[in-house]
Amino acid sequence: TYHYLKVEIEDGVAIVTLNRPEVLNAPSEEGSIELHYRIFPDLAQDDRVKAIILTGAGRAFCAGGDQKRGSGDDFIQAQQKRELSLQNRAITMINYILDLDKPIIAAVNGPANGLGATLALFCDMVIAADVAKFGDGHIRVGITAGDGGTVIWPLLVGPAKAKEFLMTGDNIDAKEAERIGLINKVVPLEQLMPTAKQLAGRLAKGPSLALGWTKRSINTKIKQDVNNLLEACAATQRLCYFTEDYKEGRTAFREKRQPQFNGR
């Protein structure tokens, strides 16, 4: 019943594929609803599913939102309202991921940026292909990473490294991401899905109650930070939507040039 997502279930493992390869798996409006509201509650209630693999179709995992759509003041105002809704959806999705009593493995097959990076990094384990890259480029269009990046990056790599990547918007390759503890493992692209399936299969055959309670126990700290910080982080992003810098950042992105920010 999904359009943006492709779901396959075999031997207790659900493989969920983000499936808009033509736009690097950026979700459509309908796809956003499937991703943020539907898939994780559906998997939680499906007794066939004991473990989950999340991956992307084509050459990307998920390159975040589609910044190329639209321009002009009217569009910016409409986009401001849309982004507020997307923020609420992102907060809901993160809580669904953290509360799901089944292990989720992100099999990152290519670029994971912005929402894509947030989605992967909130999973329980991250296996990446050697061609994958991670980054959060919100700052490059004049906004903060208020949809979860400012929460999960510091938890995984510490405040100093998190500030480096969130304040520059620079990407990080898979090997460096593994070295600094952002992800669990790097493998050649052709070994990505076999490696993820082997791990997921092992987890699917494990003691599901103990696995779920272990996940909940570890996620207690993450949930505290999500509950304490994410709304405040989202508020800073909402403020950015009404700045001249945001309008300039989006325009520069569409025109493929360096933005000229003025701090207003």
N, C-alpha and C positions, 0 to 999 in steps of 0.2 A: 504493500500500500504506500510505499515511499516513492518519491520522484527524484529528490536530490541524493538520497542514500541508496546504496545497494547492500542488501543484507543476505548473507549465506550462513546457514547453520549446519555444522557437521561434527559429530562425535563430541558434543558438548561445548563446542567453540563457535561463537558467532563472529564472523568476519564482516565488519561494517566498513564500507568504502564510500568516502566522499566522492561524488560522481558528477562533477562539472569540469572535466579536464580542459575544456576550451577556454575557461577563465581561471585556470589553476585552482579549481575547486573552491573558489569564493562562493559562499551560499547566496542563492536568490532569496527573495522575500519568503517564498514558500519553503525553500530549503532551510532557511534560518529557523522557521517554526519546527520543522522536523528535527533539526539538530538540537535546538535549545530546549524544546518542550516534550518531544515525543519519544525519541529513540531510547534514551536511558531509562525512563519509566517502563517502556515496553519490555526492554531486556530484563529489568528487575523482576517483572512478573512472569517471564517465560521460564518455566521449569526445565526446559530442554537446555538452557544456556547456563554453563558453569564458569566460562571465561570468555573474554572479548578481545578481539584484535581490531584496532581502529587504524585505517590506512587511507591513502588517496589514490584516485585513478590518474593515469597518465604520468607526467613528469614532476608533479608537485604533490605535496601532502595537502597543504592549504595555505595559500599566499595571503590570507586575510580578507578584508572587505574589498569590494570593487570600487576603488577611488576614481575610476575613469568615467563613471556615469554622471552626466549632467554638468551644468555650469551656470553661472549667473546668480544674481541675488535671490530670485524666486526659488531656484533649485537649492541654494544654500539654506534658505529658511525651511524648506521642506525636509532637507537632509538633517537639519538640526533636530527636528521632531522625530525623524526616523531613527537617528542615532540614540536618542533617549530611550526609545523602545528597545533597540538592540542591546543597550547596556543592561536593562532589566532582564532581558533574555539571557545575556551572558552570565549574570549573577545566578539566575535560576539554573542554568546548565552546569555551572561549577559545583553548585550544591548537589545536584543530581549525581554528578560523577563521584564526588566525595562520599555520598551516602549509599551508593550502590554496593551491595554486599557481594560483589563478584569482581575478580581482578580484571583490570583493563590494561592492555598492552598497546602502546602507540607504536606502529611500524611506519616510521617516517621515511618515505621513499624519495623525497625531494624537498624543495623549499617549504619551510614552516615559518610564517611571519605573522605578526600581530595576533589576530584571533587564532590563526593556525598554530602558532607557537604556544599560546595560552592553552589551547585545547590539548595539545600533545603533552605539555609539561604538567598538567593537572592529572594526567593518567598515572596509574600506579607504577608502570615501568615504561621506559622509552628505549626502543631499539631503532637505530638509524642506519640507513644506507650511507656508504662513504661519499655519495654525491649530495647528501642532504645538507641544508644550511638552516640555521635558526636565527631569528632576529625579531625585533619589535620596532617597526618603523613609524610608530605614531608621531614621534617628535619631529619627523621630517615633513609632516603636513601641519605642524603647529599645534598638536594636542598631546596630552599626557596619555600614558598607557593605563587608562582607567578601567579596562574591562578584565583585569586580573593579572596583567603583567607585573605591576608594581607590588603585587602580593607574592606571586610564586617565584619570580627570579631571585629576590633576596633570600627566600627560604632555601633555595637549591644551591646558590653559589656565594651567598653573603652579600652584604650591602655594597661593598666597594666594587665588585665585579658587576653587580646589578646596575649600579649607577653608571658605570662605564657604558654598558650596552643600551640601557634605556635612555640615557641622555645624549648619546651619539646616534642611535638608530642603526649602528653597524651590525652586519651579519656575522655569524660565527660558524665555521665549518664543523662537520660532525666530529672529527678527531679532537679538535680543541674543546668542543662541547663535552665530550667524554672525559677529557683530561681534567677539566675544572669541576666535574661532578654535575653538570646540567642534565646529562642523560646517562643511561646505564651502559650501552654497548654500541659499537660500530661494526658493521659487517659489509662486505661487498654487496652491491645492489642485487645481484642474482641470488644471494643467500638470505636476503632480508625476510621474505615471507616464509621460507622453510624454517629459519631460526625462530621467527615469531610463532609459527604454528607448533613447533616442538615445545617451546616454553608454555604456550597456552594449553596445549594438550596435557602437559605435565600438571599444570595448575588445575585443569578441569577434572583430573582424576584424584586430586588431593582432597583433604577433609574440608568440605565447603564451609561448614560452620566456623571452624577454627580460622580458615583463611579470611572469611568475612569479618570476624571479630578482630583479627590482627590488623586488617585494613582500617577498621573503624578506630582502633586504639591509636594507631600511628597518625591517622587523619585528625585526631582530636586537636592537635596543635595547629594543623593547617586550617581546620574549621574555625578555631578561635581567631586566627589572623584574618580569615575571610570575613567573619562576622564583625570584627572590630575595625577593619581597615577598608574593605572593598567599597562600601557605600561612600566613605570619605574620598577614596581615590576616584570613584566614578563622578563625584561632585566636581572635582577639579577638571575632569575631562569635559563635563557639561559646560563649565565656564568657558573653556577654550572654544567651544562651538560659536560663541558670540564675539570672537575677537577678529580683528583684521588679519592677524597672523594665520588663522585657520583658513580664511578665504584665500589669502595669498598662497598658502601651502597647497591647497587643493588645485588652484589655478596653475601653479608651477608644475605640479605633478602631471596634470593633463597636457601641459605644453612642453613637457620633458626638458625643463630648465631648472636651475638652482633658484630656490625661493629667496626673496629679499624681505626678511622679517623686520618689523619696526617696533616690536614690543607693545603693540596696541591691540 
